[in-house]
Amino acid sequence: MGAGLIKDRTPKSGQGKRGGYRTILVYRKNDLAIFIYGFAKNEKKNLDKNELIYFKKLANDLLKLSDRKILELEREGTFIKVKVQK
């Protein structure tokens, strides 16, 4: 999607990707992934132009956050850190 945004297809249990969800993430390679939006594919086909503009601006702002600010947002509960098993 550009500008640090990734759209991912997430399968719904028992229905595969076709009956699933779309999730929008802000992503910085090998460093950061922030879930910012999700929707069921049967409720909405895709983001509209205004949503895409908004999310690109949000991604730009989020990617500028320092590590210290991200930790602060986690401590106050604004961000929730999810550990990924490798």
C-alpha positions in Angstrom: 0.0 0.0 0.0 3.0 2.2 0.4 4.0 4.8 3.0 4.7 2.1 5.6 1.3 0.5 5.3 0.6 -3.2 4.8 -2.8 -4.7 4.1 -3.0 -8.3 5.2 -5.6 -11.0 4.7 -6.5 -12.8 7.9 -8.5 -16.0 7.6 -11.7 -16.5 9.6 -11.7 -19.8 11.5 -13.0 -22.5 9.2 -13.5 -20.3 6.2 -10.0 -19.5 4.9 -8.9 -16.2 3.6 -12.0 -15.6 1.3 -14.3 -15.4 4.3 -11.9 -13.6 6.5 -10.7 -10.2 7.4 -8.4 -7.5 6.1 -6.1 -5.9 8.6 -4.1 -2.7 8.1 -0.7 -2.4 9.7 2.0 0.2 10.0 5.2 -1.6 9.3 8.9 -0.9 9.6 11.1 -3.8 8.4 12.5 -6.0 11.2 11.5 -3.5 13.8 7.9 -2.5 14.2 4.4 -3.6 13.3 1.4 -1.7 14.6 -2.2 -2.9 14.0 -4.3 0.1 13.2 -7.5 -1.2 11.5 -9.4 -4.3 10.6 -12.6 -5.2 8.9 -14.5 -8.2 7.7 -14.3 -8.7 3.9 -18.0 -9.4 3.7 -18.8 -6.0 5.3 -16.4 -3.9 3.3 -14.4 -4.6 0.1 -11.6 -2.2 0.6 -10.5 1.2 2.0 -11.9 4.2 0.2 -9.7 7.1 -1.0 -10.1 9.2 2.1 -9.4 6.3 4.4 -6.2 5.5 2.5 -5.0 9.1 2.7 -5.8 9.2 6.5 -4.0 5.9 7.2 -0.9 7.0 5.1 -0.7 10.2 7.2 -1.1 8.1 10.4 1.6 5.7 9.3 3.9 8.6 8.6 3.3 10.0 12.1 3.7 6.6 13.9 6.9 5.7 12.1 8.4 9.0 13.4 7.9 7.9 17.0 11.1 7.3 18.9 11.6 4.0 20.7 11.3 5.9 24.0 7.9 7.3 23.0 6.7 3.9 21.9 7.7 2.5 25.4 5.8 5.3 27.0 2.7 4.6 25.0 2.9 0.9 26.0 3.3 1.8 29.7 0.2 4.0 29.6 -1.8 1.4 27.8 -2.2 3.3 24.5 -0.2 0.7 22.7 -0.3 -3.0 23.6 2.9 -5.0 22.8 2.4 -8.4 21.4 5.3 -10.8 21.4 5.8 -12.9 18.4 7.2 -16.4 18.7 9.7 -17.3 16.0 
